[in-house]
Amino acid sequence: MNPRVQPNLPRHAEPTIRITGNGADWRWPVYQRLIHRRTDPERATAPALPVAPPLLPALGSAGFIEWRYWSVLSEVFHGIVGLSLVNPEQRFAGIAEGGLLLIVAGVFDRPANAGHGSQPLFEPPPAELCWMHLFPIAACSFDQPRPGWLRAGDAHADIELDQHNASEAEVRINAACGLRLKLSHRGCPETAVGPVLGTDMDRGLARLAGSHWLVHCPSPVASSDGEIRIDPGALTALTEGPGGTAESYATPALRARVAAGERMFGWQQASGYCEHSFGIRPLPLHGWDFFFVPDAEQRQSVVMQTYRGSRELRYVEVCWQQDGEARYQRFNAESLCLSWAETTDDPVLRAKRPLRRLIRAETGGLRLQVDNRVLHRIPLLRPHRLAVRHFFISEEIGVADWTLRDGRGRVLAKALNQPCGGELAHFRLRT
């Protein structure tokens, strides 16, 4: 990055992962060589990664995760398209899933309340979709014909990802049931930030697996175009709500709209966010709490990242425009205070989750205040394997206010009732 344009850019701990091609390569092939201590055929040396090979290769392979995550924050569709490559060699298949998990989840209504309270939420209940499909690895082709490219398909669905570079992508999904999606994601180049590596989660079982995690956010601010088409028969095999043995569901409100003939949902120049993160971290140990507030029109964003058990991966990043130039600041764990000002015991997740987050941070003469209200959540549950049955992801739909001030109290950037997204994920005892 240009230090003149972004004078507040901190020096991240640079990982030693080789990035080739367009910078969007899938990382699993390099990890696979490291885990099994194979040489790199192009260089006849061991692959460069930020950590040593795991002491137990099978555990390291089972704990590998790589995800790509695109969010859309439009009035038509507020949700995500996600890809998660988990346990690619399908280790411990009796208790653990393995493959490429595809997720399309969101609401087709903007939250009714954008005020300062977190209640009421949606009135009436929202038109909501959560659709997931797990591709076996044999059905996937990575980095062909270009780095970052993906093709996957089976009898139930197919996906094609054209990752032009780290911050620009085209996604096309066709499900046999009649669900179709097109997504175009374009990150604002001056807002891209470098990867952040966390190695301080390496304890106990995680130590044997070579546990670590790298967060790469090439698009904290992006513009998104796309559409979702839902044919009448697409929802028949889905349940009407989350919980139980259901993985995918569509609420009665969405079914009614599709039945009435509303089957195409499109958006243009919506704000978006993208993340490509990866590492070795057994999923039940891999909890997180994060949210993002992108504003493509103003080219500004706040992103909070926290990972359970890590200080290195506990920070807030701010991108904003000042005097015609792009600025950036990172607040690390020592300089921020995060609290859940309001919470609820969620009957589906069987866990406590936030309704409101408050953040206060100060460093380098800058002060940040954030008020995040979670207006709705979408449970992402995988009930069919023991290793993930007691783990949940709660996809969040909300709004946020934030203000960034300098040492004299002058407002440098702010947002009011800005639509935002995020996730809470961790272990749960009850299912």
HUDAVEN-V403723 format. One record per residue. N is the residue number from 1. PSI is psi in whole degrees, 0 to 359 (* if undefined). OMEGA is omega in whole degrees, -180 to 180 (* if undefined). Layout:
n->N psi->PSI omega->OMEGA
n->N psi->PSI omega->OMEGA
//
This chain:
n->1 psi->159 omega->179
n->2 psi->113 omega->-177
n->3 psi->338 omega->178
n->4 psi->322 omega->-180
n->5 psi->324 omega->-178
n->6 psi->74 omega->-173
n->7 psi->342 omega->-178
n->8 psi->10 omega->-176
n->9 psi->122 omega->179
n->10 psi->166 omega->177
n->11 psi->101 omega->178
n->12 psi->155 omega->171
n->13 psi->106 omega->-174
n->14 psi->122 omega->176
n->15 psi->160 omega->-179
n->16 psi->22 omega->178
n->17 psi->132 omega->176
n->18 psi->127 omega->175
n->19 psi->118 omega->-177
n->20 psi->179 omega->176
n->21 psi->232 omega->-177
n->22 psi->12 omega->178
n->23 psi->5 omega->-178
n->24 psi->16 omega->-177
n->25 psi->151 omega->169
n->26 psi->135 omega->-172
n->27 psi->345 omega->-175
n->28 psi->317 omega->-179
n->29 psi->321 omega->179
n->30 psi->318 omega->178
n->31 psi->322 omega->-179
n->32 psi->319 omega->178
n->33 psi->322 omega->179
n->34 psi->313 omega->-176
n->35 psi->319 omega->-178
n->36 psi->10 omega->176
n->37 psi->43 omega->176
n->38 psi->156 omega->177
n->39 psi->159 omega->175
n->40 psi->116 omega->-176
n->41 psi->336 omega->-179
n->42 psi->335 omega->-175
n->43 psi->355 omega->-179
n->44 psi->32 omega->177
n->45 psi->167 omega->177
n->46 psi->145 omega->-179
n->47 psi->145 omega->-179
n->48 psi->120 omega->177
n->49 psi->163 omega->-173
n->50 psi->355 omega->-177
n->51 psi->167 omega->176
n->52 psi->160 omega->177
n->53 psi->148 omega->179
n->54 psi->149 omega->179
n->55 psi->328 omega->176
n->56 psi->99 omega->-176
n->57 psi->320 omega->-178
n->58 psi->321 omega->179
n->59 psi->321 omega->177
n->60 psi->319 omega->178
n->61 psi->316 omega->-180
n->62 psi->331 omega->-178
n->63 psi->2 omega->-179
n->64 psi->137 omega->176
n->65 psi->139 omega->173
n->66 psi->122 omega->180
n->67 psi->151 omega->170
n->68 psi->135 omega->-165
n->69 psi->117 omega->177
n->70 psi->130 omega->177
n->71 psi->152 omega->176
n->72 psi->126 omega->180
n->73 psi->78 omega->179
n->74 psi->166 omega->177
n->75 psi->334 omega->-178
n->76 psi->315 omega->180
n->77 psi->125 omega->178
n->78 psi->102 omega->-175
n->79 psi->205 omega->-174
n->80 psi->157 omega->162
n->81 psi->121 omega->-174
n->82 psi->145 omega->173
n->83 psi->128 omega->-180
n->84 psi->113 omega->176
n->85 psi->114 omega->-175
n->86 psi->140 omega->174
n->87 psi->59 omega->-170
n->88 psi->331 omega->180
n->89 psi->5 omega->176
n->90 psi->51 omega->175
n->91 psi->152 omega->177
n->92 psi->50 omega->-172
n->93 psi->339 omega->180
n->94 psi->335 omega->-177
n->95 psi->348 omega->-174
n->96 psi->139 omega->175
n->97 psi->155 omega->175
n->98 psi->136 omega->180
n->99 psi->198 omega->179
n->100 psi->112 omega->-178
n->101 psi->125 omega->178
n->102 psi->132 omega->-177
n->103 psi->131 omega->168
n->104 psi->116 omega->-174
n->105 psi->138 omega->178
n->106 psi->183 omega->178
n->107 psi->150 omega->180
n->108 psi->28 omega->174
n->109 psi->148 omega->171
n->110 psi->139 omega->180
n->111 psi->138 omega->-175
n->112 psi->329 omega->-177
n->113 psi->117 omega->176
n->114 psi->19 omega->-179
n->115 psi->195 omega->-173
n->116 psi->342 omega->176
n->117 psi->163 omega->-179
n->118 psi->1 omega->177
n->119 psi->149 omega->-4
n->120 psi->171 omega->-180
n->121 psi->249 omega->-179
n->122 psi->134 omega->173
n->123 psi->112 omega->-8
n->124 psi->184 omega->178
n->125 psi->148 omega->-170
n->126 psi->160 omega->168
n->127 psi->107 omega->-168
n->128 psi->140 omega->179
n->129 psi->136 omega->169
n->130 psi->109 omega->-177
n->131 psi->127 omega->-179
n->132 psi->146 omega->176
n->133 psi->134 omega->-180
n->134 psi->115 omega->176
n->135 psi->135 omega->170
n->136 psi->152 omega->-178
n->137 psi->327 omega->180
n->138 psi->340 omega->-179
n->139 psi->5 omega->-173
n->140 psi->142 omega->174
n->141 psi->120 omega->-175
n->142 psi->144 omega->172
n->143 psi->28 omega->176
n->144 psi->128 omega->8
n->145 psi->357 omega->-179
n->146 psi->159 omega->176
n->147 psi->136 omega->-180
n->148 psi->345 omega->-179
n->149 psi->147 omega->176
n->150 psi->136 omega->166
n->151 psi->134 omega->177
n->152 psi->141 omega->180
n->153 psi->146 omega->173
n->154 psi->197 omega->-176
n->155 psi->343 omega->-173
n->156 psi->330 omega->-175
n->157 psi->163 omega->170
n->158 psi->152 omega->180
n->159 psi->145 omega->174
n->160 psi->123 omega->178
n->161 psi->122 omega->173
n->162 psi->99 omega->-178
n->163 psi->96 omega->-175
n->164 psi->317 omega->175
n->165 psi->190 omega->-173
n->166 psi->334 omega->-174
n->167 psi->5 omega->179
n->168 psi->132 omega->-176
n->169 psi->154 omega->171
n->170 psi->131 omega->-179
n->171 psi->134 omega->176
n->172 psi->127 omega->-178
n->173 psi->134 omega->174
n->174 psi->119 omega->176
n->175 psi->141 omega->-177
n->176 psi->334 omega->-179
n->177 psi->342 omega->-180
n->178 psi->21 omega->176
n->179 psi->126 omega->-178
n->180 psi->142 omega->-178
n->181 psi->141 omega->170
n->182 psi->135 omega->-178
n->183 psi->132 omega->174
n->184 psi->122 omega->-176
n->185 psi->128 omega->-180
n->186 psi->111 omega->179
n->187 psi->149 omega->174
n->188 psi->115 omega->-171
n->189 psi->322 omega->-175
n->190 psi->352 omega->-179
n->191 psi->355 omega->-178
n->192 psi->139 omega->179
n->193 psi->158 omega->-176
n->194 psi->169 omega->-179
n->195 psi->153 omega->177
n->196 psi->127 omega->-175
n->197 psi->133 omega->175
n->198 psi->122 omega->178
n->199 psi->8 omega->-176
n->200 psi->18 omega->176
n->201 psi->11 omega->-171
n->202 psi->84 omega->-180
n->203 psi->147 omega->174
n->204 psi->233 omega->-180
n->205 psi->324 omega->-180
n->206 psi->329 omega->179
n->207 psi->319 omega->180
n->208 psi->331 omega->-180
n->209 psi->352 omega->-176
n->210 psi->40 omega->-171
n->211 psi->137 omega->173
n->212 psi->170 omega->-180
n->213 psi->139 omega->178
n->214 psi->123 omega->178
n->215 psi->121 omega->178
n->216 psi->118 omega->-178
n->217 psi->82 omega->-178
n->218 psi->346 omega->-177
n->219 psi->72 omega->173
n->220 psi->339 omega->174
n->221 psi->128 omega->-177
n->222 psi->165 omega->174
n->223 psi->136 omega->-174
n->224 psi->132 omega->170
n->225 psi->150 omega->178
n->226 psi->182 omega->178
n->227 psi->151 omega->173
n->228 psi->127 omega->176
n->229 psi->131 omega->-178
n->230 psi->108 omega->177
n->231 psi->159 omega->-176
n->232 psi->323 omega->-177
n->233 psi->358 omega->-174
n->234 psi->335 omega->-173
n->235 psi->356 omega->-173
n->236 psi->327 omega->-178
n->237 psi->358 omega->-178
n->238 psi->147 omega->174
n->239 psi->174 omega->-176
n->240 psi->3 omega->179
n->241 psi->168 omega->-177
n->242 psi->163 omega->177
n->243 psi->172 omega->-180
n->244 psi->224 omega->180
n->245 psi->8 omega->-176
n->246 psi->137 omega->170
n->247 psi->318 omega->-179
n->248 psi->144 omega->-179
n->249 psi->161 omega->174
n->250 psi->130 omega->-175
n->251 psi->160 omega->178
n->252 psi->326 omega->180
n->253 psi->320 omega->178
n->254 psi->319 omega->179
n->255 psi->320 omega->-179
n->256 psi->320 omega->-180
n->257 psi->319 omega->179
n->258 psi->318 omega->179
n->259 psi->330 omega->180
n->260 psi->359 omega->176
n->261 psi->359 omega->179
n->262 psi->95 omega->-171
n->263 psi->352 omega->179
n->264 psi->125 omega->-180
n->265 psi->111 omega->-176
n->266 psi->155 omega->179
n->267 psi->155 omega->178
n->268 psi->139 omega->176
n->269 psi->39 omega->175
n->270 psi->154 omega->175
n->271 psi->147 omega->-179
n->272 psi->172 omega->-179
n->273 psi->146 omega->179
n->274 psi->145 omega->177
n->275 psi->139 omega->175
n->276 psi->99 omega->-175
n->277 psi->155 omega->-173
n->278 psi->165 omega->177
n->279 psi->191 omega->177
n->280 psi->115 omega->-178
n->281 psi->104 omega->180
n->282 psi->126 omega->-169
n->283 psi->316 omega->-180
n->284 psi->340 omega->178
n->285 psi->1 omega->-164
n->286 psi->60 omega->-179
n->287 psi->155 omega->178
n->288 psi->166 omega->177
n->289 psi->109 omega->-179
n->290 psi->159 omega->173
n->291 psi->165 omega->-176
n->292 psi->145 omega->-177
n->293 psi->74 omega->-178
n->294 psi->144 omega->176
n->295 psi->98 omega->-175
n->296 psi->326 omega->-178
n->297 psi->316 omega->-179
n->298 psi->354 omega->-178
n->299 psi->52 omega->179
n->300 psi->159 omega->-176
n->301 psi->152 omega->167
n->302 psi->132 omega->178
n->303 psi->125 omega->175
n->304 psi->133 omega->176
n->305 psi->126 omega->170
n->306 psi->135 omega->178
n->307 psi->133 omega->-175
n->308 psi->129 omega->177
n->309 psi->6 omega->-177
n->310 psi->135 omega->170
n->311 psi->328 omega->179
n->312 psi->327 omega->-180
n->313 psi->49 omega->175
n->314 psi->99 omega->-174
n->315 psi->168 omega->175
n->316 psi->134 omega->178
n->317 psi->139 omega->180
n->318 psi->130 omega->172
n->319 psi->135 omega->179
n->320 psi->169 omega->178
n->321 psi->133 omega->-180
n->322 psi->124 omega->180
n->323 psi->38 omega->177
n->324 psi->8 omega->-179
n->325 psi->153 omega->178
n->326 psi->131 omega->179
n->327 psi->161 omega->-176
n->328 psi->143 omega->174
n->329 psi->141 omega->175
n->330 psi->132 omega->174
n->331 psi->118 omega->-177
n->332 psi->183 omega->-173
n->333 psi->325 omega->-177
n->334 psi->341 omega->-174
n->335 psi->5 omega->-179
n->336 psi->154 omega->176
n->337 psi->121 omega->-180
n->338 psi->131 omega->176
n->339 psi->148 omega->172
n->340 psi->99 omega->-175
n->341 psi->331 omega->177
n->342 psi->139 omega->-180
n->343 psi->170 omega->175
n->344 psi->152 omega->172
n->345 psi->109 omega->-173
n->346 psi->124 omega->-176
n->347 psi->339 omega->179
n->348 psi->313 omega->179
n->349 psi->336 omega->-175
n->350 psi->44 omega->-179
n->351 psi->164 omega->176
n->352 psi->138 omega->178
n->353 psi->159 omega->-178
n->354 psi->144 omega->166
n->355 psi->339 omega->-179
n->356 psi->131 omega->175
n->357 psi->140 omega->174
n->358 psi->133 omega->180
n->359 psi->133 omega->171
n->360 psi->131 omega->-179
n->361 psi->147 omega->180
n->362 psi->129 omega->175
n->363 psi->151 omega->175
n->364 psi->30 omega->-179
n->365 psi->7 omega->178
n->366 psi->143 omega->178
n->367 psi->132 omega->-178
n->368 psi->135 omega->173
n->369 psi->131 omega->-178
n->370 psi->135 omega->174
n->371 psi->108 omega->-177
n->372 psi->121 omega->178
n->373 psi->123 omega->180
n->374 psi->111 omega->-176
n->375 psi->341 omega->-178
n->376 psi->156 omega->176
n->377 psi->150 omega->177
n->378 psi->112 omega->180
n->379 psi->130 omega->172
n->380 psi->103 omega->-174
n->381 psi->139 omega->177
n->382 psi->94 omega->-168
n->383 psi->0 omega->-167
n->384 psi->0 omega->176
n->385 psi->138 omega->-176
n->386 psi->322 omega->-174
n->387 psi->334 omega->180
n->388 psi->356 omega->180
n->389 psi->326 omega->-179
n->390 psi->27 omega->179
n->391 psi->141 omega->179
n->392 psi->156 omega->168
n->393 psi->129 omega->177
n->394 psi->106 omega->178
n->395 psi->131 omega->-170
n->396 psi->141 omega->175
n->397 psi->124 omega->-176
n->398 psi->192 omega->176
n->399 psi->163 omega->-179
n->400 psi->147 omega->166
n->401 psi->140 omega->173
n->402 psi->150 omega->-180
n->403 psi->134 omega->176
n->404 psi->125 omega->-179
n->405 psi->154 omega->173
n->406 psi->184 omega->-175
n->407 psi->340 omega->178
n->408 psi->2 omega->-180
n->409 psi->3 omega->180
n->410 psi->133 omega->179
n->411 psi->120 omega->179
n->412 psi->326 omega->180
n->413 psi->152 omega->177
n->414 psi->165 omega->176
n->415 psi->148 omega->-179
n->416 psi->125 omega->180
n->417 psi->39 omega->-179
n->418 psi->126 omega->177
n->419 psi->142 omega->-177
n->420 psi->169 omega->178
n->421 psi->182 omega->179
n->422 psi->184 omega->-179
n->423 psi->147 omega->165
n->424 psi->135 omega->-180
n->425 psi->134 omega->172
n->426 psi->177 omega->180
n->427 psi->148 omega->174
n->428 psi->143 omega->180
n->429 psi->315 omega->-176
n->430 psi->143 omega->176
n->431 psi->* omega->*
//
